[in-house]
Amino acid sequence: MKKTIIWVLIALVSGAFLGKLTFDRYEKIDTQNVISYDNYVYLLKYGTYDSQDEMSDNVTNVDRYIYIEKENKVYAYVGITKKEETANKVKKIYDNKGIKLSVVKERIDNDEFIQNLNEYEKLLDATEDEDSLLIIEKQILSCYESVVVNGE
């Protein structure tokens, strides 16, 4: 009985030691991402403002927009796409409504959002209907807000 208990204790101690040794080796290994996403997107910029209040007062012609604060400025955007052609297609819709936008290329470091945007891009490519394009853009902005801004 004593021999059995001693062997069990030896097995437990050696198992714990080998487990720790194995996991410590994995922590020291440099990992690389297998999938790399192109994190550059085209944003349809509505305007640049000095404060959120100024932005809220001026961004009245669109139903849905997001804003990004950087370098003491507030940037309002009404659309996000992966392709410049799609951005220009949506920009043309707003131009026809009398809303002047500019297309800017920015980097967004959130792979989950980029994956979602790639799927939305398929829908944007498949339609030419203006209302459908604007609805998809509203969904993209909602996705950006929930995934990137709120981190959900």
C-alpha positions as CSV (number, residue, x, y, z in Angstrom):
1,M,0.0,0.0,0.0
2,K,2.9,2.4,0.9
3,K,4.6,1.6,-2.4
4,T,1.4,2.4,-4.4
5,I,1.0,5.8,-2.7
6,I,4.7,6.6,-3.2
7,W,4.4,5.7,-7.0
8,V,1.2,7.8,-7.3
9,L,2.9,10.8,-5.7
10,I,5.9,10.4,-7.9
11,A,3.7,10.2,-11.0
12,L,1.7,13.3,-9.9
13,V,4.9,15.3,-9.2
14,S,6.6,14.3,-12.5
15,G,3.4,15.0,-14.5
16,A,3.1,18.4,-13.0
17,F,6.8,19.1,-13.7
18,L,6.6,17.9,-17.3
19,G,3.3,19.9,-17.9
20,K,4.9,23.1,-16.6
21,L,8.0,22.5,-18.6
22,T,5.9,22.0,-21.8
23,F,3.7,25.0,-21.3
24,D,6.7,27.3,-20.5
25,R,8.2,26.3,-23.8
26,Y,5.0,27.3,-25.7
27,E,5.0,30.7,-24.0
28,K,8.4,31.5,-25.4
29,I,7.6,30.7,-29.0
30,D,7.0,33.7,-31.3
31,T,3.8,33.3,-33.1
32,Q,2.8,34.7,-36.4
33,N,-0.7,35.3,-37.8
34,V,-1.6,32.8,-40.5
35,I,-4.3,35.0,-42.0
36,S,-3.3,38.6,-42.8
37,Y,-6.0,41.1,-43.6
38,D,-5.6,44.2,-45.6
39,N,-6.8,46.7,-43.0
40,Y,-7.0,49.7,-45.3
41,V,-10.5,50.9,-46.0
42,Y,-12.0,53.9,-47.8
43,L,-14.1,56.2,-45.7
44,L,-16.6,58.7,-47.0
45,K,-15.8,61.8,-45.0
46,Y,-18.6,64.3,-44.4
47,G,-16.4,66.8,-42.6
48,T,-13.8,67.8,-40.0
49,Y,-14.8,69.7,-36.9
50,D,-13.2,71.2,-33.8
51,S,-15.7,69.6,-31.3
52,Q,-18.5,67.1,-31.1
53,D,-21.0,69.9,-30.6
54,E,-20.0,71.6,-33.8
55,M,-20.2,68.3,-35.6
56,S,-23.7,67.6,-34.2
57,D,-24.8,71.0,-35.4
58,N,-23.5,70.5,-38.9
59,V,-24.1,66.9,-39.7
60,T,-27.9,67.1,-40.3
61,N,-28.4,65.9,-43.9
62,V,-27.6,62.2,-43.3
63,D,-29.5,59.5,-41.4
64,R,-26.5,57.6,-40.0
65,Y,-22.9,58.6,-39.5
66,I,-19.9,57.7,-37.2
67,Y,-17.2,60.0,-35.9
68,I,-13.6,59.5,-35.0
69,E,-11.7,61.8,-32.7
70,K,-8.0,62.2,-33.4
71,E,-5.5,65.0,-33.1
72,N,-8.0,67.3,-31.3
73,K,-10.3,67.1,-34.3
74,V,-13.6,65.3,-34.9
75,Y,-14.1,63.5,-38.3
76,A,-17.6,62.6,-39.4
77,Y,-18.0,59.7,-41.9
78,V,-21.1,58.4,-43.6
79,G,-19.7,55.3,-45.3
80,I,-16.9,52.6,-45.2
81,T,-15.9,50.3,-48.0
82,K,-13.0,48.1,-49.0
83,K,-12.8,49.2,-52.6
84,E,-12.3,52.7,-53.9
85,E,-14.8,52.0,-56.8
86,T,-17.5,51.2,-54.3
87,A,-16.7,54.3,-52.3
88,N,-17.0,56.4,-55.4
89,K,-20.3,54.7,-56.3
90,V,-21.8,55.6,-52.9
91,K,-20.2,59.1,-53.0
92,K,-22.0,59.7,-56.3
93,I,-25.3,58.9,-54.6
94,Y,-24.6,61.6,-52.0
95,D,-23.4,64.0,-54.7
96,N,-26.8,63.6,-56.4
97,K,-28.5,64.6,-53.1
98,G,-26.3,67.7,-52.8
99,I,-24.1,66.3,-50.1
100,K,-20.4,66.8,-50.8
101,L,-18.1,64.0,-49.4
102,S,-14.5,63.2,-49.8
103,V,-13.0,59.7,-50.0
104,V,-10.1,59.0,-47.6
105,K,-8.0,55.9,-47.1
106,E,-7.5,54.9,-43.5
107,R,-6.2,51.9,-41.6
108,I,-8.6,50.1,-39.2
109,D,-6.8,47.6,-36.9
110,N,-9.7,45.3,-36.1
111,D,-9.7,42.0,-37.9
112,E,-13.3,41.1,-36.9
113,F,-14.6,44.3,-38.4
114,I,-12.5,43.8,-41.6
115,Q,-13.9,40.3,-42.0
116,N,-17.5,41.6,-41.6
117,L,-16.7,44.4,-44.1
118,N,-15.4,41.9,-46.7
119,E,-18.8,40.2,-46.5
120,Y,-20.7,43.5,-46.8
121,E,-18.5,44.3,-49.7
122,K,-20.0,41.3,-51.6
123,L,-23.4,42.8,-51.1
124,L,-22.3,46.3,-52.3
125,D,-20.8,44.8,-55.4
126,A,-24.0,42.8,-56.2
127,T,-26.3,45.8,-56.2
128,E,-26.7,49.1,-58.1
129,D,-29.9,50.2,-56.4
130,E,-29.2,53.4,-54.5
131,D,-31.5,52.7,-51.6
132,S,-30.0,49.2,-51.1
133,L,-26.5,50.7,-51.2
134,L,-27.4,53.2,-48.5
135,I,-29.0,50.6,-46.3
136,I,-25.9,48.4,-46.6
137,E,-23.7,51.4,-45.7
138,K,-25.9,52.0,-42.6
139,Q,-25.4,48.4,-41.6
140,I,-21.6,48.7,-42.0
141,L,-21.6,51.8,-39.8
142,S,-23.6,50.0,-37.2
143,C,-21.2,47.1,-37.4
144,Y,-18.3,49.5,-37.0
145,E,-19.9,51.1,-34.0
146,S,-20.6,47.8,-32.3
147,V,-17.4,45.9,-33.1
148,V,-14.7,48.7,-33.1
149,V,-16.1,51.4,-30.9
150,N,-18.0,49.3,-28.3
151,G,-15.9,46.2,-28.6
152,E,-18.8,43.8,-28.6
